């Protein structure tokens, strides 16, 4: 007996952005490793990549996430 039952049908109103197909889908159609979400609206899912870029930039520039002092040049190899 499986500990967690895999959902094969999505819930109405759950939106995902499929990274593999680069499309918005209602309910999980593609595997979890290939999608962002769930989002509350189709519009939010449409902007998933933009949201991810913004969050990555915030993380990269947040001094709390880095061990080096802010005025030390970083290696960009």
N, C-alpha and C positions, 0 to 999 in steps of 0.2 A: 504494500500500500504506500503510495507516494505521500510525502509529508505535505507538499503543496500541490494543489491541483492546478494545472495549466489552463488558463482561460483561453478558449478558442474563439469566442465571440466577444467583440468589444461592446462596451456600454454606449448607448446613444449619448452624444454630447461630449465624449472624450475624443480629443483630436491629437494626432501625432504627426511628426514630420519624419518621413522615411529618408534616411541618409543614402540608402542604396539606389532608390528610384527617384530621389529628389522631388517627392510629391507629398501632399498633405493627405492623410487618410483618417477617416472616422473609425474609432475603435482600433485595437492593435491588429493589423493585418500582417505586417512583417515581424521578424524576430526582434526581440528587445535590443540586441546588440546593434541593430541597424536603424534605430529610431530614437528621436527625442520626444519627450512628452510623459504624461498627458498634459495637454493644454485645455483651458476652459472653452476657448473659442477657435474656430477655423482661422480667424485673423491672427491670433497669437501663434498658432502652429505655422502659418505662412511665413512669419518673421523669425522662426526658430534659429536659423543660421546667423542672422543679424544679432539676436539676443545673445547667442553663444559667443560671438566675436566681442561684443561689449563686455560681457562678464569675464572673458579671458583677459582683455585689456585691463580691466579693473584689478584682477588678480595679479597680473604681471607688474603693475605699478603700485601695488599695496605694500608699503614697507614692513608691515607685520608678517608677511609671508617670506621675507628674505633675511638671511643671516648677515649680509654685507651692509655696511653703513650706506645711507642714501647717496653720498657724494663719491663713492668708490665706483670706478668704471666696471661694467660687467663684461664677461667674456661672451662673445656672440658667435662662437664656433659652430 
